[in-house]
Amino acid sequence: MTNDQFKQVMTAFREVNSQLREIKGDVAMLKDDVSVLKKDMAEQKAITAQLQKHAEHASTTFDFIKEKLINHERDIYALKRRP
């Protein structure tokens, strides 16, 4: 191997090594991003579960109020029909 060939190989090696360091940095950054996204996803699931409970409670409350209003209307109708 000539001296020029050796220099070319070493230059290529340095470039590859530099690119490898960049890739390792990018991978580390992506791992951090994935960790943050997983944490956010877990928080979103917890919030979704709470919202679901609130929605169920609101639906139950709405049904209760609706039934009370229907009964109230029936009572008023019955009172109006009395002689």
mmCIF file of the N, C-alpha and C atoms, coordinates in Angstrom:
data_MODEL
# 
_entry.id   MODEL 
# 
loop_
_atom_site.group_PDB 
_atom_site.id 
_atom_site.type_symbol 
_atom_site.label_atom_id 
_atom_site.label_alt_id 
_atom_site.label_comp_id 
_atom_site.label_asym_id 
_atom_site.label_entity_id 
_atom_site.label_seq_id 
_atom_site.pdbx_PDB_ins_code 
_atom_site.Cartn_x 
_atom_site.Cartn_y 
_atom_site.Cartn_z 
_atom_site.occupancy 
_atom_site.B_iso_or_equiv 
_atom_site.pdbx_formal_charge 
_atom_site.auth_seq_id 
_atom_site.auth_comp_id 
_atom_site.auth_asym_id 
_atom_site.auth_atom_id 
_atom_site.pdbx_PDB_model_num 
ATOM 1   N N  . MET A 1 1  ? 0.850    -1.163 0.000  1.00 0.00 ? 1  MET A N  1 
ATOM 2   C CA . MET A 1 1  ? 0.000    0.000  0.000  1.00 0.00 ? 1  MET A CA 1 
ATOM 3   C C  . MET A 1 1  ? 0.899    1.230  0.000  1.00 0.00 ? 1  MET A C  1 
ATOM 4   N N  . THR A 1 2  ? 0.576    2.126  -0.896 1.00 0.00 ? 2  THR A N  1 
ATOM 5   C CA . THR A 1 2  ? 1.392    3.335  -0.994 1.00 0.00 ? 2  THR A CA 1 
ATOM 6   C C  . THR A 1 2  ? 0.997    4.316  0.106  1.00 0.00 ? 2  THR A C  1 
ATOM 7   N N  . ASN A 1 3  ? 1.821    5.309  0.257  1.00 0.00 ? 3  ASN A N  1 
ATOM 8   C CA . ASN A 1 3  ? 1.583    6.331  1.270  1.00 0.00 ? 3  ASN A CA 1 
ATOM 9   C C  . ASN A 1 3  ? 0.280    7.093  0.981  1.00 0.00 ? 3  ASN A C  1 
ATOM 10  N N  . ASP A 1 4  ? 0.030    7.403  -0.303 1.00 0.00 ? 4  ASP A N  1 
ATOM 11  C CA . ASP A 1 4  ? -1.208   8.109  -0.683 1.00 0.00 ? 4  ASP A CA 1 
ATOM 12  C C  . ASP A 1 4  ? -2.439   7.247  -0.392 1.00 0.00 ? 4  ASP A C  1 
ATOM 13  N N  . GLN A 1 5  ? -2.343   5.966  -0.697 1.00 0.00 ? 5  GLN A N  1 
ATOM 14  C CA . GLN A 1 5  ? -3.459   5.057  -0.427 1.00 0.00 ? 5  GLN A CA 1 
ATOM 15  C C  . GLN A 1 5  ? -3.738   4.983  1.077  1.00 0.00 ? 5  GLN A C  1 
ATOM 16  N N  . PHE A 1 6  ? -2.667   4.929  1.845  1.00 0.00 ? 6  PHE A N  1 
ATOM 17  C CA . PHE A 1 6  ? -2.817   4.880  3.293  1.00 0.00 ? 6  PHE A CA 1 
ATOM 18  C C  . PHE A 1 6  ? -3.496   6.158  3.808  1.00 0.00 ? 6  PHE A C  1 
ATOM 19  N N  . LYS A 1 7  ? -3.096   7.307  3.274  1.00 0.00 ? 7  LYS A N  1 
ATOM 20  C CA . LYS A 1 7  ? -3.712   8.578  3.671  1.00 0.00 ? 7  LYS A CA 1 
ATOM 21  C C  . LYS A 1 7  ? -5.194   8.595  3.309  1.00 0.00 ? 7  LYS A C  1 
ATOM 22  N N  . GLN A 1 8  ? -5.518   8.053  2.125  1.00 0.00 ? 8  GLN A N  1 
ATOM 23  C CA . GLN A 1 8  ? -6.925   8.010  1.706  1.00 0.00 ? 8  GLN A CA 1 
ATOM 24  C C  . GLN A 1 8  ? -7.741   7.114  2.639  1.00 0.00 ? 8  GLN A C  1 
ATOM 25  N N  . VAL A 1 9  ? -7.165   5.989  3.001  1.00 0.00 ? 9  VAL A N  1 
ATOM 26  C CA . VAL A 1 9  ? -7.855   5.067  3.909  1.00 0.00 ? 9  VAL A CA 1 
ATOM 27  C C  . VAL A 1 9  ? -8.067   5.730  5.271  1.00 0.00 ? 9  VAL A C  1 
ATOM 28  N N  . MET A 1 10 ? -7.047   6.410  5.774  1.00 0.00 ? 10 MET A N  1 
ATOM 29  C CA . MET A 1 10 ? -7.153   7.063  7.078  1.00 0.00 ? 10 MET A CA 1 
ATOM 30  C C  . MET A 1 10 ? -8.158   8.216  7.027  1.00 0.00 ? 10 MET A C  1 
ATOM 31  N N  . THR A 1 11 ? -8.182   8.962  5.920  1.00 0.00 ? 11 THR A N  1 
ATOM 32  C CA . THR A 1 11 ? -9.160   10.040 5.759  1.00 0.00 ? 11 THR A CA 1 
ATOM 33  C C  . THR A 1 11 ? -10.577  9.467  5.752  1.00 0.00 ? 11 THR A C  1 
ATOM 34  N N  . ALA A 1 12 ? -10.772  8.397  5.000  1.00 0.00 ? 12 ALA A N  1 
ATOM 35  C CA . ALA A 1 12 ? -12.080  7.742  4.938  1.00 0.00 ? 12 ALA A CA 1 
ATOM 36  C C  . ALA A 1 12 ? -12.469  7.214  6.317  1.00 0.00 ? 12 ALA A C  1 
ATOM 37  N N  . PHE A 1 13 ? -11.503  6.648  7.033  1.00 0.00 ? 13 PHE A N  1 
ATOM 38  C CA . PHE A 1 13 ? -11.755  6.122  8.369  1.00 0.00 ? 13 PHE A CA 1 
ATOM 39  C C  . PHE A 1 13 ? -12.203  7.247  9.306  1.00 0.00 ? 13 PHE A C  1 
ATOM 40  N N  . ARG A 1 14 ? -11.523  8.388  9.249  1.00 0.00 ? 14 ARG A N  1 
ATOM 41  C CA . ARG A 1 14 ? -11.891  9.529  10.092 1.00 0.00 ? 14 ARG A CA 1 
ATOM 42  C C  . ARG A 1 14 ? -13.303  10.034 9.756  1.00 0.00 ? 14 ARG A C  1 
ATOM 43  N N  . GLU A 1 15 ? -13.623  10.081 8.480  1.00 0.00 ? 15 GLU A N  1 
ATOM 44  C CA . GLU A 1 15 ? -14.957  10.528 8.068  1.00 0.00 ? 15 GLU A CA 1 
ATOM 45  C C  . GLU A 1 15 ? -16.032  9.568  8.582  1.00 0.00 ? 15 GLU A C  1 
ATOM 46  N N  . VAL A 1 16 ? -15.774  8.288  8.423  1.00 0.00 ? 16 VAL A N  1 
ATOM 47  C CA . VAL A 1 16 ? -16.735  7.284  8.898  1.00 0.00 ? 16 VAL A CA 1 
ATOM 48  C C  . VAL A 1 16 ? -16.878  7.388  10.415 1.00 0.00 ? 16 VAL A C  1 
ATOM 49  N N  . ASN A 1 17 ? -15.759  7.553  11.094 1.00 0.00 ? 17 ASN A N  1 
ATOM 50  C CA . ASN A 1 17 ? -15.765  7.669  12.556 1.00 0.00 ? 17 ASN A CA 1 
ATOM 51  C C  . ASN A 1 17 ? -16.561  8.907  12.991 1.00 0.00 ? 17 ASN A C  1 
ATOM 52  N N  . SER A 1 18 ? -16.383  10.010 12.293 1.00 0.00 ? 18 SER A N  1 
ATOM 53  C CA . SER A 1 18 ? -17.111  11.240 12.593 1.00 0.00 ? 18 SER A CA 1 
ATOM 54  C C  . SER A 1 18 ? -18.610  11.047 12.374 1.00 0.00 ? 18 SER A C  1 
ATOM 55  N N  . GLN A 1 19 ? -18.967  10.406 11.268 1.00 0.00 ? 19 GLN A N  1 
ATOM 56  C CA . GLN A 1 19 ? -20.371  10.147 10.981 1.00 0.00 ? 19 GLN A CA 1 
ATOM 57  C C  . GLN A 1 19 ? -20.977  9.199  12.014 1.00 0.00 ? 19 GLN A C  1 
ATOM 58  N N  . LEU A 1 20 ? -20.194  8.235  12.454 1.00 0.00 ? 20 LEU A N  1 
ATOM 59  C CA . LEU A 1 20 ? -20.662  7.294  13.468 1.00 0.00 ? 20 LEU A CA 1 
ATOM 60  C C  . LEU A 1 20 ? -20.952  8.022  14.782 1.00 0.00 ? 20 LEU A C  1 
ATOM 61  N N  . ARG A 1 21 ? -20.092  8.962  15.153 1.00 0.00 ? 21 ARG A N  1 
ATOM 62  C CA . ARG A 1 21 ? -20.335  9.755  16.370 1.00 0.00 ? 21 ARG A CA 1 
ATOM 63  C C  . ARG A 1 21 ? -21.629  10.559 16.234 1.00 0.00 ? 21 ARG A C  1 
ATOM 64  N N  . GLU A 1 22 ? -21.839  11.144 15.065 1.00 0.00 ? 22 GLU A N  1 
ATOM 65  C CA . GLU A 1 22 ? -23.071  11.898 14.828 1.00 0.00 ? 22 GLU A CA 1 
ATOM 66  C C  . GLU A 1 22 ? -24.296  10.992 14.938 1.00 0.00 ? 22 GLU A C  1 
ATOM 67  N N  . ILE A 1 23 ? -24.194  9.820  14.354 1.00 0.00 ? 23 ILE A N  1 
ATOM 68  C CA . ILE A 1 23 ? -25.309  8.867  14.402 1.00 0.00 ? 23 ILE A CA 1 
ATOM 69  C C  . ILE A 1 23 ? -25.583  8.449  15.840 1.00 0.00 ? 23 ILE A C  1 
ATOM 70  N N  . LYS A 1 24 ? -24.531  8.194  16.609 1.00 0.00 ? 24 LYS A N  1 
ATOM 71  C CA . LYS A 1 24 ? -24.712  7.819  18.016 1.00 0.00 ? 24 LYS A CA 1 
ATOM 72  C C  . LYS A 1 24 ? -25.401  8.945  18.778 1.00 0.00 ? 24 LYS A C  1 
ATOM 73  N N  . GLY A 1 25 ? -25.023  10.186 18.498 1.00 0.00 ? 25 GLY A N  1 
ATOM 74  C CA . GLY A 1 25 ? -25.689  11.333 19.131 1.00 0.00 ? 25 GLY A CA 1 
ATOM 75  C C  . GLY A 1 25 ? -27.152  11.418 18.739 1.00 0.00 ? 25 GLY A C  1 
ATOM 76  N N  . ASP A 1 26 ? -27.430  11.188 17.455 1.00 0.00 ? 26 ASP A N  1 
ATOM 77  C CA . ASP A 1 26 ? -28.815  11.209 16.981 1.00 0.00 ? 26 ASP A CA 1 
ATOM 78  C C  . ASP A 1 26 ? -29.635  10.101 17.642 1.00 0.00 ? 26 ASP A C  1 
ATOM 79  N N  . VAL A 1 27 ? -29.046  8.927  17.772 1.00 0.00 ? 27 VAL A N  1 
ATOM 80  C CA . VAL A 1 27 ? -29.745  7.795  18.404 1.00 0.00 ? 27 VAL A CA 1 
ATOM 81  C C  . VAL A 1 27 ? -30.038  8.122  19.865 1.00 0.00 ? 27 VAL A C  1 
ATOM 82  N N  . ALA A 1 28 ? -29.078  8.706  20.566 1.00 0.00 ? 28 ALA A N  1 
ATOM 83  C CA . ALA A 1 28 ? -29.294  9.079  21.963 1.00 0.00 ? 28 ALA A CA 1 
ATOM 84  C C  . ALA A 1 28 ? -30.429  10.097 22.072 1.00 0.00 ? 28 ALA A C  1 
ATOM 85  N N  . MET A 1 29 ? -30.449  11.071 21.158 1.00 0.00 ? 29 MET A N  1 
ATOM 86  C CA . MET A 1 29 ? -31.508  12.071 21.158 1.00 0.00 ? 29 MET A CA 1 
ATOM 87  C C  . MET A 1 29 ? -32.867  11.417 20.887 1.00 0.00 ? 29 MET A C  1 
ATOM 88  N N  . LEU A 1 30 ? -32.897  10.490 19.935 1.00 0.00 ? 30 LEU A N  1 
ATOM 89  C CA . LEU A 1 30 ? -34.146  9.792  19.623 1.00 0.00 ? 30 LEU A CA 1 
ATOM 90  C C  . LEU A 1 30 ? -34.629  8.960  20.814 1.00 0.00 ? 30 LEU A C  1 
ATOM 91  N N  . LYS A 1 31 ? -33.697  8.327  21.522 1.00 0.00 ? 31 LYS A N  1 
ATOM 92  C CA . LYS A 1 31 ? -34.078  7.557  22.708 1.00 0.00 ? 31 LYS A CA 1 
ATOM 93  C C  . LYS A 1 31 ? -34.705  8.470  23.753 1.00 0.00 ? 31 LYS A C  1 
ATOM 94  N N  . ASP A 1 32 ? -34.127  9.647  23.942 1.00 0.00 ? 32 ASP A N  1 
ATOM 95  C CA . ASP A 1 32 ? -34.698  10.613 24.884 1.00 0.00 ? 32 ASP A CA 1 
ATOM 96  C C  . ASP A 1 32 ? -36.092  11.043 24.441 1.00 0.00 ? 32 ASP A C  1 
ATOM 97  N N  . ASP A 1 33 ? -36.232  11.306 23.146 1.00 0.00 ? 33 ASP A N  1 
ATOM 98  C CA . ASP A 1 33 ? -37.540  11.708 22.619 1.00 0.00 ? 33 ASP A CA 1 
ATOM 99  C C  . ASP A 1 33 ? -38.580  10.609 22.826 1.00 0.00 ? 33 ASP A C  1 
ATOM 100 N N  . VAL A 1 34 ? -38.185  9.370  22.602 1.00 0.00 ? 34 VAL A N  1 
ATOM 101 C CA . VAL A 1 34 ? -39.104  8.243  22.790 1.00 0.00 ? 34 VAL A CA 1 
ATOM 102 C C  . VAL A 1 34 ? -39.503  8.138  24.261 1.00 0.00 ? 34 VAL A C  1 
ATOM 103 N N  . SER A 1 35 ? -38.553  8.336  25.157 1.00 0.00 ? 35 SER A N  1 
ATOM 104 C CA . SER A 1 35 ? -38.872  8.294  26.588 1.00 0.00 ? 35 SER A CA 1 
ATOM 105 C C  . SER A 1 35 ? -39.887  9.371  26.956 1.00 0.00 ? 35 SER A C  1 
ATOM 106 N N  . VAL A 1 36 ? -39.682  10.565 26.437 1.00 0.00 ? 36 VAL A N  1 
ATOM 107 C CA . VAL A 1 36 ? -40.618  11.659 26.706 1.00 0.00 ? 36 VAL A CA 1 
ATOM 108 C C  . VAL A 1 36 ? -41.992  11.333 26.129 1.00 0.00 ? 36 VAL A C  1 
ATOM 109 N N  . LEU A 1 37 ? -42.015  10.804 24.918 1.00 0.00 ? 37 LEU A N  1 
ATOM 110 C CA . LEU A 1 37 ? -43.293  10.461 24.288 1.00 0.00 ? 37 LEU A CA 1 
ATOM 111 C C  . LEU A 1 37 ? -44.018  9.361  25.061 1.00 0.00 ? 37 LEU A C  1 
ATOM 112 N N  . LYS A 1 38 ? -43.279  8.381  25.554 1.00 0.00 ? 38 LYS A N  1 
ATOM 113 C CA . LYS A 1 38 ? -43.903  7.321  26.355 1.00 0.00 ? 38 LYS A CA 1 
ATOM 114 C C  . LYS A 1 38 ? -44.505  7.894  27.629 1.00 0.00 ? 38 LYS A C  1 
ATOM 115 N N  . LYS A 1 39 ? -43.782  8.815  28.265 1.00 0.00 ? 39 LYS A N  1 
ATOM 116 C CA . LYS A 1 39 ? -44.290  9.447  29.477 1.00 0.00 ? 39 LYS A CA 1 
ATOM 117 C C  . LYS A 1 39 ? -45.544  10.255 29.157 1.00 0.00 ? 39 LYS A C  1 
ATOM 118 N N  . ASP A 1 40 ? -45.493  11.024 28.073 1.00 0.00 ? 40 ASP A N  1 
ATOM 119 C CA . ASP A 1 40 ? -46.658  11.810 27.659 1.00 0.00 ? 40 ASP A CA 1 
ATOM 120 C C  . ASP A 1 40 ? -47.852  10.914 27.353 1.00 0.00 ? 40 ASP A C  1 
ATOM 121 N N  . MET A 1 41 ? -47.582  9.789  26.716 1.00 0.00 ? 41 MET A N  1 
ATOM 122 C CA . MET A 1 41 ? -48.649  8.861  26.372 1.00 0.00 ? 41 MET A CA 1 
ATOM 123 C C  . MET A 1 41 ? -49.300  8.291  27.634 1.00 0.00 ? 41 MET A C  1 
ATOM 124 N N  . ALA A 1 42 ? -48.477  7.959  28.622 1.00 0.00 ? 42 ALA A N  1 
ATOM 125 C CA . ALA A 1 42 ? -49.009  7.449  29.882 1.00 0.00 ? 42 ALA A CA 1 
ATOM 126 C C  . ALA A 1 42 ? -49.871  8.506  30.562 1.00 0.00 ? 42 ALA A C  1 
ATOM 127 N N  . GLU A 1 43 ? -49.418  9.755  30.530 1.00 0.00 ? 43 GLU A N  1 
ATOM 128 C CA . GLU A 1 43 ? -50.203  10.842 31.117 1.00 0.00 ? 43 GLU A CA 1 
ATOM 129 C C  . GLU A 1 43 ? -51.518  11.024 30.365 1.00 0.00 ? 43 GLU A C  1 
ATOM 130 N N  . GLN A 1 44 ? -51.456  10.938 29.040 1.00 0.00 ? 44 GLN A N  1 
ATOM 131 C CA . GLN A 1 44 ? -52.673  11.080 28.230 1.00 0.00 ? 44 GLN A CA 1 
ATOM 132 C C  . GLN A 1 44 ? -53.667  9.956  28.530 1.00 0.00 ? 44 GLN A C  1 
ATOM 133 N N  . LYS A 1 45 ? -53.159  8.746  28.733 1.00 0.00 ? 45 LYS A N  1 
ATOM 134 C CA . LYS A 1 45 ? -54.046  7.625  29.072 1.00 0.00 ? 45 LYS A CA 1 
ATOM 135 C C  . LYS A 1 45 ? -54.725  7.878  30.410 1.00 0.00 ? 45 LYS A C  1 
ATOM 136 N N  . ALA A 1 46 ? -53.970  8.395  31.383 1.00 0.00 ? 46 ALA A N  1 
ATOM 137 C CA . ALA A 1 46 ? -54.543  8.700  32.691 1.00 0.00 ? 46 ALA A CA 1 
ATOM 138 C C  . ALA A 1 46 ? -55.608  9.781  32.569 1.00 0.00 ? 46 ALA A C  1 
ATOM 139 N N  . ILE A 1 47 ? -55.322  10.811 31.789 1.00 0.00 ? 47 ILE A N  1 
ATOM 140 C CA . ILE A 1 47 ? -56.295  11.888 31.581 1.00 0.00 ? 47 ILE A CA 1 
ATOM 141 C C  . ILE A 1 47 ? -57.536  11.355 30.877 1.00 0.00 ? 47 ILE A C  1 
ATOM 142 N N  . THR A 1 48 ? -57.333  10.496 29.894 1.00 0.00 ? 48 THR A N  1 
ATOM 143 C CA . THR A 1 48 ? -58.457  9.905  29.166 1.00 0.00 ? 48 THR A CA 1 
ATOM 144 C C  . THR A 1 48 ? -59.331  9.092  30.101 1.00 0.00 ? 48 THR A C  1 
ATOM 145 N N  . ALA A 1 49 ? -58.707  8.329  30.990 1.00 0.00 ? 49 ALA A N  1 
ATOM 146 C CA . ALA A 1 49 ? -59.470  7.537  31.950 1.00 0.00 ? 49 ALA A CA 1 
ATOM 147 C C  . ALA A 1 49 ? -60.290  8.440  32.871 1.00 0.00 ? 49 ALA A C  1 
ATOM 148 N N  . GLN A 1 50 ? -59.691  9.536  33.325 1.00 0.00 ? 50 GLN A N  1 
ATOM 149 C CA . GLN A 1 50 ? -60.424  10.482 34.181 1.00 0.00 ? 50 GLN A CA 1 
ATOM 150 C C  . GLN A 1 50 ? -61.586  11.109 33.421 1.00 0.00 ? 50 GLN A C  1 
ATOM 151 N N  . LEU A 1 51 ? -61.333  11.502 32.176 1.00 0.00 ? 51 LEU A N  1 
ATOM 152 C CA . LEU A 1 51 ? -62.401  12.095 31.369 1.00 0.00 ? 51 LEU A CA 1 
ATOM 153 C C  . LEU A 1 51 ? -63.540  11.107 31.134 1.00 0.00 ? 51 LEU A C  1 
ATOM 154 N N  . GLN A 1 52 ? -63.182  9.851  30.948 1.00 0.00 ? 52 GLN A N  1 
ATOM 155 C CA . GLN A 1 52 ? -64.204  8.820  30.753 1.00 0.00 ? 52 GLN A CA 1 
ATOM 156 C C  . GLN A 1 52 ? -65.075  8.689  32.005 1.00 0.00 ? 52 GLN A C  1 
ATOM 157 N N  . LYS A 1 53 ? -64.431  8.710  33.182 1.00 0.00 ? 53 LYS A N  1 
ATOM 158 C CA . LYS A 1 53 ? -65.190  8.639  34.431 1.00 0.00 ? 53 LYS A CA 1 
ATOM 159 C C  . LYS A 1 53 ? -66.113  9.843  34.569 1.00 0.00 ? 53 LYS A C  1 
ATOM 160 N N  . HIS A 1 54 ? -65.583  11.037 34.252 1.00 0.00 ? 54 HIS A N  1 
ATOM 161 C CA . HIS A 1 54 ? -66.400  12.245 34.332 1.00 0.00 ? 54 HIS A CA 1 
ATOM 162 C C  . HIS A 1 54 ? -67.567  12.176 33.345 1.00 0.00 ? 54 HIS A C  1 
ATOM 163 N N  . ALA A 1 55 ? -67.309  11.660 32.162 1.00 0.00 ? 55 ALA A N  1 
ATOM 164 C CA . ALA A 1 55 ? -68.368  11.552 31.153 1.00 0.00 ? 55 ALA A CA 1 
ATOM 165 C C  . ALA A 1 55 ? -69.456  10.589 31.620 1.00 0.00 ? 55 ALA A C  1 
ATOM 166 N N  . GLU A 1 56 ? -69.043  9.471  32.213 1.00 0.00 ? 56 GLU A N  1 
ATOM 167 C CA . GLU A 1 56 ? -70.027  8.510  32.722 1.00 0.00 ? 56 GLU A CA 1 
ATOM 168 C C  . GLU A 1 56 ? -70.847  9.132  33.847 1.00 0.00 ? 56 GLU A C  1 
ATOM 169 N N  . HIS A 1 57 ? -70.167  9.854  34.731 1.00 0.00 ? 57 HIS A N  1 
ATOM 170 C CA . HIS A 1 57 ? -70.875  10.505 35.833 1.00 0.00 ? 57 HIS A CA 1 
ATOM 171 C C  . HIS A 1 57 ? -71.842  11.566 35.298 1.00 0.00 ? 57 HIS A C  1 
ATOM 172 N N  . ALA A 1 58 ? -71.392  12.342 34.325 1.00 0.00 ? 58 ALA A N  1 
ATOM 173 C CA . ALA A 1 58 ? -72.247  13.370 33.738 1.00 0.00 ? 58 ALA A CA 1 
ATOM 174 C C  . ALA A 1 58 ? -73.455  12.746 33.061 1.00 0.00 ? 58 ALA A C  1 
ATOM 175 N N  . SER A 1 59 ? -73.240  11.624 32.389 1.00 0.00 ? 59 SER A N  1 
ATOM 176 C CA . SER A 1 59 ? -74.343  10.943 31.719 1.00 0.00 ? 59 SER A CA 1 
ATOM 177 C C  . SER A 1 59 ? -75.362  10.441 32.734 1.00 0.00 ? 59 SER A C  1 
ATOM 178 N N  . THR A 1 60 ? -74.864  9.876  33.822 1.00 0.00 ? 60 THR A N  1 
ATOM 179 C CA . THR A 1 60 ? -75.752  9.394  34.880 1.00 0.00 ? 60 THR A CA 1 
ATOM 180 C C  . THR A 1 60 ? -76.535  10.565 35.487 1.00 0.00 ? 60 THR A C  1 
ATOM 181 N N  . THR A 1 61 ? -75.828  11.661 35.747 1.00 0.00 ? 61 THR A N  1 
ATOM 182 C CA . THR A 1 61 ? -76.481  12.848 36.301 1.00 0.00 ? 61 THR A CA 1 
ATOM 183 C C  . THR A 1 61 ? -77.527  13.395 35.335 1.00 0.00 ? 61 THR A C  1 
ATOM 184 N N  . PHE A 1 62 ? -77.183  13.442 34.063 1.00 0.00 ? 62 PHE A N  1 
ATOM 185 C CA . PHE A 1 62 ? -78.123  13.916 33.055 1.00 0.00 ? 62 PHE A CA 1 
ATOM 186 C C  . PHE A 1 62 ? -79.367  13.032 33.022 1.00 0.00 ? 62 PHE A C  1 
ATOM 187 N N  . ASP A 1 63 ? -79.171  11.717 33.031 1.00 0.00 ? 63 ASP A N  1 
ATOM 188 C CA . ASP A 1 63 ? -80.313  10.791 33.016 1.00 0.00 ? 63 ASP A CA 1 
ATOM 189 C C  . ASP A 1 63 ? -81.192  10.992 34.249 1.00 0.00 ? 63 ASP A C  1 
ATOM 190 N N  . PHE A 1 64 ? -80.564  11.203 35.412 1.00 0.00 ? 64 PHE A N  1 
ATOM 191 C CA . PHE A 1 64 ? -81.306  11.427 36.651 1.00 0.00 ? 64 PHE A CA 1 
ATOM 192 C C  . PHE A 1 64 ? -82.144  12.702 36.547 1.00 0.00 ? 64 PHE A C  1 
ATOM 193 N N  . ILE A 1 65 ? -81.524  13.786 36.085 1.00 0.00 ? 65 ILE A N  1 
ATOM 194 C CA . ILE A 1 65 ? -82.236  15.064 35.955 1.00 0.00 ? 65 ILE A CA 1 
ATOM 195 C C  . ILE A 1 65 ? -83.361  14.939 34.936 1.00 0.00 ? 65 ILE A C  1 
ATOM 196 N N  . LYS A 1 66 ? -83.089  14.272 33.833 1.00 0.00 ? 66 LYS A N  1 
ATOM 197 C CA . LYS A 1 66 ? -84.105  14.080 32.798 1.00 0.00 ? 66 LYS A CA 1 
ATOM 198 C C  . LYS A 1 66 ? -85.311  13.326 33.362 1.00 0.00 ? 66 LYS A C  1 
ATOM 199 N N  . GLU A 1 67 ? -85.058  12.272 34.119 1.00 0.00 ? 67 GLU A N  1 
ATOM 200 C CA . GLU A 1 67 ? -86.136  11.494 34.728 1.00 0.00 ? 67 GLU A CA 1 
ATOM 201 C C  . GLU A 1 67 ? -86.938  12.348 35.712 1.00 0.00 ? 67 GLU A C  1 
ATOM 202 N N  . LYS A 1 68 ? -86.217  13.158 36.500 1.00 0.00 ? 68 LYS A N  1 
ATOM 203 C CA . LYS A 1 68 ? -86.906  14.044 37.450 1.00 0.00 ? 68 LYS A CA 1 
ATOM 204 C C  . LYS A 1 68 ? -87.792  15.049 36.716 1.00 0.00 ? 68 LYS A C  1 
ATOM 205 N N  . LEU A 1 69 ? -87.286  15.597 35.627 1.00 0.00 ? 69 LEU A N  1 
ATOM 206 C CA . LEU A 1 69 ? -88.087  16.549 34.853 1.00 0.00 ? 69 LEU A CA 1 
ATOM 207 C C  . LEU A 1 69 ? -89.312  15.890 34.230 1.00 0.00 ? 69 LEU A C  1 
ATOM 208 N N  . ILE A 1 70 ? -89.127  14.696 33.730 1.00 0.00 ? 70 ILE A N  1 
ATOM 209 C CA . ILE A 1 70 ? -90.264  13.969 33.145 1.00 0.00 ? 70 ILE A CA 1 
ATOM 210 C C  . ILE A 1 70 ? -91.318  13.723 34.216 1.00 0.00 ? 70 ILE A C  1 
ATOM 211 N N  . ASN A 1 71 ? -90.876  13.268 35.388 1.00 0.00 ? 71 ASN A N  1 
ATOM 212 C CA . ASN A 1 71 ? -91.811  13.023 36.484 1.00 0.00 ? 71 ASN A CA 1 
ATOM 213 C C  . ASN A 1 71 ? -92.485  14.319 36.928 1.00 0.00 ? 71 ASN A C  1 
ATOM 214 N N  . HIS A 1 72 ? -91.718  15.399 36.953 1.00 0.00 ? 72 HIS A N  1 
ATOM 215 C CA . HIS A 1 72 ? -92.267  16.698 37.332 1.00 0.00 ? 72 HIS A CA 1 
ATOM 216 C C  . HIS A 1 72 ? -93.348  17.128 36.343 1.00 0.00 ? 72 HIS A C  1 
ATOM 217 N N  . GLU A 1 73 ? -93.060  16.955 35.058 1.00 0.00 ? 73 GLU A N  1 
ATOM 218 C CA . GLU A 1 73 ? -94.050  17.287 34.028 1.00 0.00 ? 73 GLU A CA 1 
ATOM 219 C C  . GLU A 1 73 ? -95.307  16.437 34.192 1.00 0.00 ? 73 GLU A C  1 
ATOM 220 N N  . ARG A 1 74 ? -95.134  15.167 34.493 1.00 0.00 ? 74 ARG A N  1 
ATOM 221 C CA . ARG A 1 74 ? -96.294  14.279 34.704 1.00 0.00 ? 74 ARG A CA 1 
ATOM 222 C C  . ARG A 1 74 ? -97.118  14.761 35.901 1.00 0.00 ? 74 ARG A C  1 
ATOM 223 N N  . ASP A 1 75 ? -96.402  15.131 36.971 1.00 0.00 ? 75 ASP A N  1 
ATOM 224 C CA . ASP A 1 75 ? -97.110  15.613 38.161 1.00 0.00 ? 75 ASP A CA 1 
ATOM 225 C C  . ASP A 1 75 ? -97.891  16.890 37.848 1.00 0.00 ? 75 ASP A C  1 
ATOM 226 N N  . ILE A 1 76 ? -97.288  17.808 37.122 1.00 0.00 ? 76 ILE A N  1 
ATOM 227 C CA . ILE A 1 76 ? -97.983  19.049 36.765 1.00 0.00 ? 76 ILE A CA 1 
ATOM 228 C C  . ILE A 1 76 ? -99.188  18.736 35.894 1.00 0.00 ? 76 ILE A C  1 
ATOM 229 N N  . TYR A 1 77 ? -99.046  17.836 34.929 1.00 0.00 ? 77 TYR A N  1 
ATOM 230 C CA . TYR A 1 77 ? -100.139 17.458 34.049 1.00 0.00 ? 77 TYR A CA 1 
ATOM 231 C C  . TYR A 1 77 ? -101.269 16.838 34.870 1.00 0.00 ? 77 TYR A C  1 
ATOM 232 N N  . ALA A 1 78 ? -100.892 15.970 35.815 1.00 0.00 ? 78 ALA A N  1 
ATOM 233 C CA . ALA A 1 78 ? -101.904 15.316 36.644 1.00 0.00 ? 78 ALA A CA 1 
ATOM 234 C C  . ALA A 1 78 ? -102.622 16.328 37.525 1.00 0.00 ? 78 ALA A C  1 
ATOM 235 N N  . LEU A 1 79 ? -101.887 17.281 38.061 1.00 0.00 ? 79 LEU A N  1 
ATOM 236 C CA . LEU A 1 79 ? -102.512 18.312 38.902 1.00 0.00 ? 79 LEU A CA 1 
ATOM 237 C C  . LEU A 1 79 ? -103.452 19.209 38.100 1.00 0.00 ? 79 LEU A C  1 
ATOM 238 N N  . LYS A 1 80 ? -103.080 19.502 36.874 1.00 0.00 ? 80 LYS A N  1 
ATOM 239 C CA . LYS A 1 80 ? -103.919 20.339 36.018 1.00 0.00 ? 80 LYS A CA 1 
ATOM 240 C C  . LYS A 1 80 ? -105.202 19.623 35.623 1.00 0.00 ? 80 LYS A C  1 
ATOM 241 N N  . ARG A 1 81 ? -105.186 18.299 35.552 1.00 0.00 ? 81 ARG A N  1 
ATOM 242 C CA . ARG A 1 81 ? -106.360 17.532 35.126 1.00 0.00 ? 81 ARG A CA 1 
ATOM 243 C C  . ARG A 1 81 ? -107.331 17.320 36.271 1.00 0.00 ? 81 ARG A C  1 
ATOM 244 N N  . ARG A 1 82 ? -106.888 17.560 37.511 1.00 0.00 ? 82 ARG A N  1 
ATOM 245 C CA . ARG A 1 82 ? -107.797 17.376 38.656 1.00 0.00 ? 82 ARG A CA 1 
ATOM 246 C C  . ARG A 1 82 ? -108.893 18.437 38.603 1.00 0.00 ? 82 ARG A C  1 
ATOM 247 N N  . PRO A 1 83 ? -110.075 18.015 38.991 1.00 0.00 ? 83 PRO A N  1 
ATOM 248 C CA . PRO A 1 83 ? -111.181 18.981 38.979 1.00 0.00 ? 83 PRO A CA 1 
ATOM 249 C C  . PRO A 1 83 ? -111.082 19.982 40.119 1.00 0.00 ? 83 PRO A C  1 
# 
